[in-house]
Structures are given as structure tokens and as C-alpha cells.
Amino acid sequence: MKTIFVNGCFDVLHRGHIELFKYARSLGDSLIVAIDTDDRVKSMKGPTRPFNNQFDRKFILDSIKYIDKVLFFYSDKNLEDLVYLYKPHIMVVGSDWKNKKIIGSQYANEVRYFERVGDYSTTKILQGSSDW
């Protein structure tokens, strides 16, 4: 069984997220998505985030046909431990992570980068921008 691993906040879903999940799932037999806990999102993105709490985000992600398992992580070390535990064949990360440290990537056989689809952005959605 070929396992694929994706992680992120996935606070307000948009087409770009769904395209990412669709692409990632096409690479293997099982897609695991790890999401930041509310406290972690708040510490990284500020006091007004996340917009949706971690349980609602998990519920929505569990409902997407491309995703087989949704997990929470609360720290870099916890994320690294999850990647170590599942030892995915492929980690899929956004292309904006090229040339940056990918947490846990040493436990995956391969890292693949996913190019952004259009100009979709959770931040733009939350700011009420219609430019996308």
C-alpha cells in the first residue's frame, strides 16, 4: 500500500486545497492529512485564526473522498513523529516550500511539490477579497 502524506492548517477550504488532495491521492493508495491544532494556528497566524475550529476542520476533511485519515498535530516535533510513524512513500507540500525545511521529510521516501492552482488563498477569502 502506497501512503501519501499532506499537512497544513486547512482552515477555510477552497478549490486549491481540493486540487491538492486530488493530486496527492492520485499518487498512492491512501492519503493522510495532518492538520495544525487551534493553538498552533493561533500562534502562527494570529489571534483571529483559525476561522474554523480543529474539530470542524477535521469533520470537513473527513468528508472529502480523496482523504483516508485526518490527524492533529500541535508542534513541529509532533508532526515529525507522525511522519515517522506512518513513513509515507510521498509527502506532498506546496511549491512555496521549495528550498525550505520540510518537517519530517527524512522519513518519507520522496517529497513532491504541488503548484498553486490559480490565486486561491484562505487569507484573501477571510479578507473579503474577490480578486481570486
CNS distance restraints for C-alpha pairs under 8 A (distance, minus, plus):
assign (resid   1 and name CA) (resid  28 and name CA) 7.58 0.50 0.50
assign (resid   1 and name CA) (resid  29 and name CA) 5.87 0.50 0.50
assign (resid   1 and name CA) (resid  30 and name CA) 7.42 0.50 0.50
assign (resid   2 and name CA) (resid  28 and name CA) 4.84 0.50 0.50
assign (resid   2 and name CA) (resid  29 and name CA) 5.12 0.50 0.50
assign (resid   2 and name CA) (resid  30 and name CA) 6.47 0.50 0.50
assign (resid   2 and name CA) (resid  88 and name CA) 7.37 0.50 0.50
assign (resid   2 and name CA) (resid  89 and name CA) 5.99 0.50 0.50
assign (resid   3 and name CA) (resid  28 and name CA) 5.81 0.50 0.50
assign (resid   3 and name CA) (resid  29 and name CA) 6.03 0.50 0.50
assign (resid   3 and name CA) (resid  30 and name CA) 4.89 0.50 0.50
assign (resid   3 and name CA) (resid  31 and name CA) 6.06 0.50 0.50
assign (resid   3 and name CA) (resid  32 and name CA) 7.39 0.50 0.50
assign (resid   3 and name CA) (resid  86 and name CA) 7.93 0.50 0.50
assign (resid   3 and name CA) (resid  87 and name CA) 7.89 0.50 0.50
assign (resid   3 and name CA) (resid  88 and name CA) 4.88 0.50 0.50
assign (resid   3 and name CA) (resid  89 and name CA) 5.44 0.50 0.50
assign (resid   3 and name CA) (resid  90 and name CA) 6.83 0.50 0.50
assign (resid   4 and name CA) (resid  24 and name CA) 6.53 0.50 0.50
assign (resid   4 and name CA) (resid  25 and name CA) 6.91 0.50 0.50
assign (resid   4 and name CA) (resid  27 and name CA) 7.12 0.50 0.50
assign (resid   4 and name CA) (resid  28 and name CA) 6.10 0.50 0.50
assign (resid   4 and name CA) (resid  29 and name CA) 7.68 0.50 0.50
assign (resid   4 and name CA) (resid  30 and name CA) 6.06 0.50 0.50
assign (resid   4 and name CA) (resid  31 and name CA) 4.81 0.50 0.50
assign (resid   4 and name CA) (resid  32 and name CA) 6.16 0.50 0.50
assign (resid   4 and name CA) (resid  88 and name CA) 5.39 0.50 0.50
assign (resid   4 and name CA) (resid  89 and name CA) 5.99 0.50 0.50
assign (resid   4 and name CA) (resid  90 and name CA) 4.95 0.50 0.50
assign (resid   4 and name CA) (resid  91 and name CA) 5.82 0.50 0.50
assign (resid   4 and name CA) (resid  92 and name CA) 7.27 0.50 0.50
assign (resid   5 and name CA) (resid  24 and name CA) 7.84 0.50 0.50
assign (resid   5 and name CA) (resid  31 and name CA) 5.90 0.50 0.50
assign (resid   5 and name CA) (resid  32 and name CA) 4.90 0.50 0.50
assign (resid   5 and name CA) (resid  33 and name CA) 5.97 0.50 0.50
assign (resid   5 and name CA) (resid  34 and name CA) 7.68 0.50 0.50
assign (resid   5 and name CA) (resid  83 and name CA) 7.71 0.50 0.50
assign (resid   5 and name CA) (resid  88 and name CA) 5.99 0.50 0.50
assign (resid   5 and name CA) (resid  90 and name CA) 6.34 0.50 0.50
assign (resid   5 and name CA) (resid  91 and name CA) 4.71 0.50 0.50
assign (resid   5 and name CA) (resid  92 and name CA) 6.28 0.50 0.50
assign (resid   6 and name CA) (resid  24 and name CA) 7.68 0.50 0.50
assign (resid   6 and name CA) (resid  31 and name CA) 7.56 0.50 0.50
assign (resid   6 and name CA) (resid  32 and name CA) 6.32 0.50 0.50
assign (resid   6 and name CA) (resid  33 and name CA) 4.86 0.50 0.50
assign (resid   6 and name CA) (resid  34 and name CA) 6.33 0.50 0.50
assign (resid   6 and name CA) (resid  91 and name CA) 5.93 0.50 0.50
assign (resid   6 and name CA) (resid  92 and name CA) 5.39 0.50 0.50
assign (resid   6 and name CA) (resid  93 and name CA) 6.49 0.50 0.50
assign (resid   7 and name CA) (resid  33 and name CA) 5.39 0.50 0.50
assign (resid   7 and name CA) (resid  34 and name CA) 4.49 0.50 0.50
assign (resid   7 and name CA) (resid  35 and name CA) 5.66 0.50 0.50
assign (resid   7 and name CA) (resid  36 and name CA) 7.86 0.50 0.50
assign (resid   7 and name CA) (resid  93 and name CA) 7.56 0.50 0.50
assign (resid   8 and name CA) (resid  33 and name CA) 7.85 0.50 0.50
assign (resid   8 and name CA) (resid  34 and name CA) 6.51 0.50 0.50
assign (resid   8 and name CA) (resid  35 and name CA) 5.09 0.50 0.50
assign (resid   8 and name CA) (resid  36 and name CA) 6.16 0.50 0.50
assign (resid   9 and name CA) (resid  35 and name CA) 5.21 0.50 0.50
assign (resid   9 and name CA) (resid  36 and name CA) 5.13 0.50 0.50
assign (resid   9 and name CA) (resid  37 and name CA) 7.93 0.50 0.50
assign (resid   9 and name CA) (resid  41 and name CA) 6.84 0.50 0.50
assign (resid  10 and name CA) (resid  17 and name CA) 7.50 0.50 0.50
assign (resid  10 and name CA) (resid  35 and name CA) 6.93 0.50 0.50
assign (resid  10 and name CA) (resid  57 and name CA) 6.97 0.50 0.50
assign (resid  11 and name CA) (resid  50 and name CA) 6.03 0.50 0.50
assign (resid  11 and name CA) (resid  51 and name CA) 6.29 0.50 0.50
assign (resid  11 and name CA) (resid  52 and name CA) 5.79 0.50 0.50
assign (resid  11 and name CA) (resid  53 and name CA) 7.86 0.50 0.50
assign (resid  11 and name CA) (resid  57 and name CA) 6.31 0.50 0.50
assign (resid  11 and name CA) (resid 122 and name CA) 7.42 0.50 0.50
assign (resid  12 and name CA) (resid  51 and name CA) 7.10 0.50 0.50
assign (resid  12 and name CA) (resid  52 and name CA) 7.07 0.50 0.50
assign (resid  12 and name CA) (resid 122 and name CA) 5.73 0.50 0.50
assign (resid  13 and name CA) (resid  17 and name CA) 6.06 0.50 0.50
assign (resid  13 and name CA) (resid  18 and name CA) 7.59 0.50 0.50
assign (resid  13 and name CA) (resid 122 and name CA) 7.12 0.50 0.50
assign (resid  14 and name CA) (resid  18 and name CA) 6.72 0.50 0.50
assign (resid  14 and name CA) (resid 120 and name CA) 6.81 0.50 0.50
assign (resid  14 and name CA) (resid 121 and name CA) 7.53 0.50 0.50
assign (resid  14 and name CA) (resid 122 and name CA) 7.27 0.50 0.50
assign (resid  15 and name CA) (resid  19 and name CA) 6.12 0.50 0.50
assign (resid  15 and name CA) (resid 117 and name CA) 7.74 0.50 0.50
assign (resid  15 and name CA) (resid 120 and name CA) 7.08 0.50 0.50
assign (resid  16 and name CA) (resid  20 and name CA) 6.20 0.50 0.50
assign (resid  16 and name CA) (resid 116 and name CA) 6.65 0.50 0.50
assign (resid  16 and name CA) (resid 117 and name CA) 5.22 0.50 0.50
assign (resid  16 and name CA) (resid 118 and name CA) 7.45 0.50 0.50
assign (resid  16 and name CA) (resid 120 and name CA) 5.94 0.50 0.50
assign (resid  16 and name CA) (resid 121 and name CA) 7.96 0.50 0.50
assign (resid  17 and name CA) (resid  21 and name CA) 6.32 0.50 0.50
assign (resid  18 and name CA) (resid  22 and name CA) 6.07 0.50 0.50
assign (resid  19 and name CA) (resid  23 and name CA) 6.04 0.50 0.50
assign (resid  19 and name CA) (resid 117 and name CA) 7.41 0.50 0.50
assign (resid  20 and name CA) (resid  24 and name CA) 6.03 0.50 0.50
assign (resid  20 and name CA) (resid 114 and name CA) 6.83 0.50 0.50
assign (resid  21 and name CA) (resid  25 and name CA) 6.01 0.50 0.50
assign (resid  21 and name CA) (resid  31 and name CA) 7.96 0.50 0.50
assign (resid  21 and name CA) (resid  66 and name CA) 6.05 0.50 0.50
assign (resid  21 and name CA) (resid  67 and name CA) 6.98 0.50 0.50
assign (resid  22 and name CA) (resid  26 and name CA) 6.26 0.50 0.50
assign (resid  22 and name CA) (resid  66 and name CA) 5.84 0.50 0.50
assign (resid  23 and name CA) (resid  27 and name CA) 6.85 0.50 0.50
assign (resid  24 and name CA) (resid  28 and name CA) 7.41 0.50 0.50
assign (resid  24 and name CA) (resid  31 and name CA) 6.97 0.50 0.50
assign (resid  24 and name CA) (resid  92 and name CA) 6.41 0.50 0.50
assign (resid  25 and name CA) (resid  29 and name CA) 6.91 0.50 0.50
assign (resid  25 and name CA) (resid  30 and name CA) 6.60 0.50 0.50
assign (resid  25 and name CA) (resid  31 and name CA) 5.51 0.50 0.50
assign (resid  25 and name CA) (resid  66 and name CA) 5.75 0.50 0.50
assign (resid  25 and name CA) (resid  67 and name CA) 7.23 0.50 0.50
assign (resid  27 and name CA) (resid  90 and name CA) 7.96 0.50 0.50
assign (resid  30 and name CA) (resid  67 and name CA) 7.38 0.50 0.50
assign (resid  30 and name CA) (resid  68 and name CA) 5.88 0.50 0.50
assign (resid  31 and name CA) (resid  66 and name CA) 6.95 0.50 0.50
assign (resid  31 and name CA) (resid  67 and name CA) 5.16 0.50 0.50
assign (resid  31 and name CA) (resid  68 and name CA) 5.27 0.50 0.50
assign (resid  31 and name CA) (resid  69 and name CA) 6.65 0.50 0.50
assign (resid  32 and name CA) (resid  67 and name CA) 6.40 0.50 0.50
assign (resid  32 and name CA) (resid  68 and name CA) 5.95 0.50 0.50
assign (resid  32 and name CA) (resid  69 and name CA) 4.81 0.50 0.50
assign (resid  32 and name CA) (resid  70 and name CA) 5.94 0.50 0.50
assign (resid  32 and name CA) (resid  71 and name CA) 7.59 0.50 0.50
assign (resid  33 and name CA) (resid  67 and name CA) 6.96 0.50 0.50
assign (resid  33 and name CA) (resid  69 and name CA) 6.23 0.50 0.50
assign (resid  33 and name CA) (resid  70 and name CA) 4.88 0.50 0.50
assign (resid  33 and name CA) (resid  71 and name CA) 6.34 0.50 0.50
assign (resid  34 and name CA) (resid  70 and name CA) 5.65 0.50 0.50
assign (resid  34 and name CA) (resid  71 and name CA) 4.59 0.50 0.50
assign (resid  34 and name CA) (resid  72 and name CA) 5.48 0.50 0.50
assign (resid  34 and name CA) (resid  73 and name CA) 6.55 0.50 0.50
assign (resid  34 and name CA) (resid  79 and name CA) 7.80 0.50 0.50
assign (resid  35 and name CA) (resid  54 and name CA) 7.81 0.50 0.50
assign (resid  35 and name CA) (resid  58 and name CA) 7.80 0.50 0.50
assign (resid  35 and name CA) (resid  70 and name CA) 7.29 0.50 0.50
assign (resid  35 and name CA) (resid  71 and name CA) 6.17 0.50 0.50
assign (resid  35 and name CA) (resid  72 and name CA) 4.93 0.50 0.50
assign (resid  35 and name CA) (resid  73 and name CA) 6.06 0.50 0.50
assign (resid  36 and name CA) (resid  40 and name CA) 5.89 0.50 0.50
assign (resid  36 and name CA) (resid  41 and name CA) 6.10 0.50 0.50
assign (resid  36 and name CA) (resid  54 and name CA) 7.62 0.50 0.50
assign (resid  36 and name CA) (resid  72 and name CA) 5.84 0.50 0.50
assign (resid  36 and name CA) (resid  73 and name CA) 5.19 0.50 0.50
assign (resid  36 and name CA) (resid  74 and name CA) 5.95 0.50 0.50
assign (resid  37 and name CA) (resid  41 and name CA) 6.31 0.50 0.50
assign (resid  37 and name CA) (resid  54 and name CA) 5.80 0.50 0.50
assign (resid  37 and name CA) (resid  72 and name CA) 5.94 0.50 0.50
assign (resid  37 and name CA) (resid  73 and name CA) 5.93 0.50 0.50
assign (resid  37 and name CA) (resid  74 and name CA) 5.38 0.50 0.50
assign (resid  38 and name CA) (resid  42 and name CA) 6.12 0.50 0.50
assign (resid  38 and name CA) (resid  49 and name CA) 7.85 0.50 0.50
assign (resid  38 and name CA) (resid  50 and name CA) 6.27 0.50 0.50
assign (resid  38 and name CA) (resid  53 and name CA) 6.19 0.50 0.50
assign (resid  38 and name CA) (resid  54 and name CA) 5.69 0.50 0.50
assign (resid  39 and name CA) (resid  43 and name CA) 6.20 0.50 0.50
assign (resid  39 and name CA) (resid  74 and name CA) 7.43 0.50 0.50
assign (resid  40 and name CA) (resid  44 and name CA) 6.27 0.50 0.50
assign (resid  40 and name CA) (resid  74 and name CA) 5.78 0.50 0.50
assign (resid  40 and name CA) (resid  75 and name CA) 7.04 0.50 0.50
assign (resid  41 and name CA) (resid  45 and name CA) 5.72 0.50 0.50
assign (resid  41 and name CA) (resid  46 and name CA) 7.45 0.50 0.50
assign (resid  41 and name CA) (resid  49 and name CA) 6.40 0.50 0.50
assign (resid  41 and name CA) (resid  50 and name CA) 6.00 0.50 0.50
assign (resid  42 and name CA) (resid  46 and name CA) 4.85 0.50 0.50
assign (resid  42 and name CA) (resid  47 and name CA) 5.30 0.50 0.50
assign (resid  42 and name CA) (resid  48 and name CA) 7.18 0.50 0.50
assign (resid  42 and name CA) (resid  49 and name CA) 5.38 0.50 0.50
assign (resid  42 and name CA) (resid  50 and name CA) 6.38 0.50 0.50
assign (resid  43 and name CA) (resid  47 and name CA) 7.49 0.50 0.50
assign (resid  45 and name CA) (resid  49 and name CA) 6.14 0.50 0.50
assign (resid  45 and name CA) (resid  50 and name CA) 7.84 0.50 0.50
assign (resid  52 and name CA) (resid  56 and name CA) 6.17 0.50 0.50
assign (resid  52 and name CA) (resid  57 and name CA) 6.19 0.50 0.50
assign (resid  53 and name CA) (resid  57 and name CA) 6.18 0.50 0.50
assign (resid  54 and name CA) (resid  58 and name CA) 6.01 0.50 0.50
assign (resid  55 and name CA) (resid  59 and name CA) 6.08 0.50 0.50
assign (resid  56 and name CA) (resid  60 and name CA) 6.24 0.50 0.50
assign (resid  57 and name CA) (resid  61 and name CA) 6.17 0.50 0.50
assign (resid  58 and name CA) (resid  62 and name CA) 5.92 0.50 0.50
assign (resid  58 and name CA) (resid  70 and name CA) 6.38 0.50 0.50
assign (resid  58 and name CA) (resid  71 and name CA) 7.83 0.50 0.50
assign (resid  59 and name CA) (resid  63 and name CA) 6.46 0.50 0.50
assign (resid  60 and name CA) (resid  64 and name CA) 6.91 0.50 0.50
assign (resid  61 and name CA) (resid  67 and name CA) 7.01 0.50 0.50
assign (resid  61 and name CA) (resid  70 and name CA) 7.00 0.50 0.50
assign (resid  62 and name CA) (resid  67 and name CA) 6.58 0.50 0.50
assign (resid  62 and name CA) (resid  68 and name CA) 7.33 0.50 0.50
assign (resid  62 and name CA) (resid  69 and name CA) 6.94 0.50 0.50
assign (resid  62 and name CA) (resid  70 and name CA) 6.45 0.50 0.50
assign (resid  63 and name CA) (resid  67 and name CA) 7.89 0.50 0.50
assign (resid  73 and name CA) (resid  78 and name CA) 5.70 0.50 0.50
assign (resid  73 and name CA) (resid  79 and name CA) 5.53 0.50 0.50
assign (resid  73 and name CA) (resid  82 and name CA) 8.00 0.50 0.50
assign (resid  74 and name CA) (resid  78 and name CA) 6.20 0.50 0.50
assign (resid  74 and name CA) (resid  79 and name CA) 7.39 0.50 0.50
assign (resid  75 and name CA) (resid  79 and name CA) 6.23 0.50 0.50
assign (resid  76 and name CA) (resid  80 and name CA) 6.15 0.50 0.50
assign (resid  76 and name CA) (resid 103 and name CA) 6.76 0.50 0.50
assign (resid  77 and name CA) (resid  81 and name CA) 6.11 0.50 0.50
assign (resid  78 and name CA) (resid  82 and name CA) 6.31 0.50 0.50
assign (resid  79 and name CA) (resid  83 and name CA) 6.35 0.50 0.50
assign (resid  79 and name CA) (resid 103 and name CA) 7.08 0.50 0.50
assign (resid  79 and name CA) (resid 104 and name CA) 6.93 0.50 0.50
assign (resid  80 and name CA) (resid  84 and name CA) 6.14 0.50 0.50
assign (resid  80 and name CA) (resid 103 and name CA) 5.85 0.50 0.50
assign (resid  80 and name CA) (resid 104 and name CA) 4.32 0.50 0.50
assign (resid  81 and name CA) (resid  85 and name CA) 6.04 0.50 0.50
assign (resid  81 and name CA) (resid 104 and name CA) 7.49 0.50 0.50
assign (resid  82 and name CA) (resid  86 and name CA) 6.22 0.50 0.50
assign (resid  83 and name CA) (resid  87 and name CA) 5.56 0.50 0.50
assign (resid  83 and name CA) (resid  88 and name CA) 6.86 0.50 0.50
assign (resid  83 and name CA) (resid 104 and name CA) 5.54 0.50 0.50
assign (resid  83 and name CA) (resid 105 and name CA) 7.61 0.50 0.50
assign (resid  83 and name CA) (resid 107 and name CA) 6.29 0.50 0.50
assign (resid  83 and name CA) (resid 108 and name CA) 7.27 0.50 0.50
assign (resid  84 and name CA) (resid 104 and name CA) 6.85 0.50 0.50
assign (resid  84 and name CA) (resid 107 and name CA) 5.40 0.50 0.50
assign (resid  84 and name CA) (resid 108 and name CA) 7.92 0.50 0.50
assign (resid  87 and name CA) (resid 107 and name CA) 5.54 0.50 0.50
assign (resid  87 and name CA) (resid 108 and name CA) 5.50 0.50 0.50
assign (resid  87 and name CA) (resid 109 and name CA) 7.84 0.50 0.50
assign (resid  88 and name CA) (resid 107 and name CA) 7.32 0.50 0.50
assign (resid  88 and name CA) (resid 108 and name CA) 5.04 0.50 0.50
assign (resid  88 and name CA) (resid 109 and name CA) 6.82 0.50 0.50
assign (resid  89 and name CA) (resid 108 and name CA) 5.49 0.50 0.50
assign (resid  89 and name CA) (resid 109 and name CA) 4.87 0.50 0.50
assign (resid  89 and name CA) (resid 110 and name CA) 6.24 0.50 0.50
assign (resid  90 and name CA) (resid 108 and name CA) 5.82 0.50 0.50
assign (resid  90 and name CA) (resid 109 and name CA) 5.92 0.50 0.50
assign (resid  90 and name CA) (resid 110 and name CA) 4.77 0.50 0.50
assign (resid  90 and name CA) (resid 111 and name CA) 5.55 0.50 0.50
assign (resid  90 and name CA) (resid 112 and name CA) 6.87 0.50 0.50
assign (resid  91 and name CA) (resid 105 and name CA) 7.06 0.50 0.50
assign (resid  91 and name CA) (resid 108 and name CA) 6.35 0.50 0.50
assign (resid  91 and name CA) (resid 110 and name CA) 6.36 0.50 0.50
assign (resid  91 and name CA) (resid 111 and name CA) 4.79 0.50 0.50
assign (resid  91 and name CA) (resid 112 and name CA) 6.23 0.50 0.50
assign (resid  92 and name CA) (resid 111 and name CA) 5.89 0.50 0.50
assign (resid  92 and name CA) (resid 112 and name CA) 4.90 0.50 0.50
assign (resid  92 and name CA) (resid 113 and name CA) 5.74 0.50 0.50
assign (resid  92 and name CA) (resid 114 and name CA) 6.65 0.50 0.50
assign (resid  93 and name CA) (resid  97 and name CA) 6.74 0.50 0.50
assign (resid  93 and name CA) (resid 111 and name CA) 7.37 0.50 0.50
assign (resid  93 and name CA) (resid 112 and name CA) 6.42 0.50 0.50
assign (resid  93 and name CA) (resid 113 and name CA) 5.08 0.50 0.50
assign (resid  93 and name CA) (resid 114 and name CA) 5.96 0.50 0.50
assign (resid  94 and name CA) (resid  98 and name CA) 7.88 0.50 0.50
assign (resid  94 and name CA) (resid 113 and name CA) 5.37 0.50 0.50
assign (resid  94 and name CA) (resid 114 and name CA) 4.76 0.50 0.50
assign (resid  94 and name CA) (resid 115 and name CA) 6.22 0.50 0.50
assign (resid  94 and name CA) (resid 116 and name CA) 7.02 0.50 0.50
assign (resid  95 and name CA) (resid 113 and name CA) 4.82 0.50 0.50
assign (resid  95 and name CA) (resid 114 and name CA) 5.20 0.50 0.50
assign (resid  95 and name CA) (resid 115 and name CA) 5.12 0.50 0.50
assign (resid  95 and name CA) (resid 116 and name CA) 7.05 0.50 0.50
assign (resid  97 and name CA) (resid 101 and name CA) 7.60 0.50 0.50
assign (resid  97 and name CA) (resid 102 and name CA) 7.36 0.50 0.50
assign (resid  97 and name CA) (resid 113 and name CA) 7.73 0.50 0.50
assign (resid  98 and name CA) (resid 113 and name CA) 7.31 0.50 0.50
assign (resid 104 and name CA) (resid 108 and name CA) 7.32 0.50 0.50
assign (resid 105 and name CA) (resid 110 and name CA) 7.63 0.50 0.50
assign (resid 105 and name CA) (resid 111 and name CA) 6.84 0.50 0.50
assign (resid 116 and name CA) (resid 120 and name CA) 7.80 0.50 0.50
assign (resid 118 and name CA) (resid 132 and name CA) 7.52 0.50 0.50
assign (resid 119 and name CA) (resid 132 and name CA) 5.36 0.50 0.50
assign (resid 120 and name CA) (resid 124 and name CA) 7.70 0.50 0.50
assign (resid 120 and name CA) (resid 132 and name CA) 5.78 0.50 0.50
assign (resid 121 and name CA) (resid 125 and name CA) 6.33 0.50 0.50
assign (resid 121 and name CA) (resid 132 and name CA) 7.75 0.50 0.50
assign (resid 122 and name CA) (resid 126 and name CA) 6.19 0.50 0.50
assign (resid 123 and name CA) (resid 127 and name CA) 6.14 0.50 0.50
assign (resid 124 and name CA) (resid 128 and name CA) 6.23 0.50 0.50
assign (resid 124 and name CA) (resid 129 and name CA) 5.15 0.50 0.50
assign (resid 124 and name CA) (resid 130 and name CA) 7.67 0.50 0.50
assign (resid 124 and name CA) (resid 131 and name CA) 7.99 0.50 0.50
assign (resid 124 and name CA) (resid 132 and name CA) 7.81 0.50 0.50
assign (resid 125 and name CA) (resid 129 and name CA) 5.81 0.50 0.50
assign (resid 125 and name CA) (resid 130 and name CA) 7.51 0.50 0.50
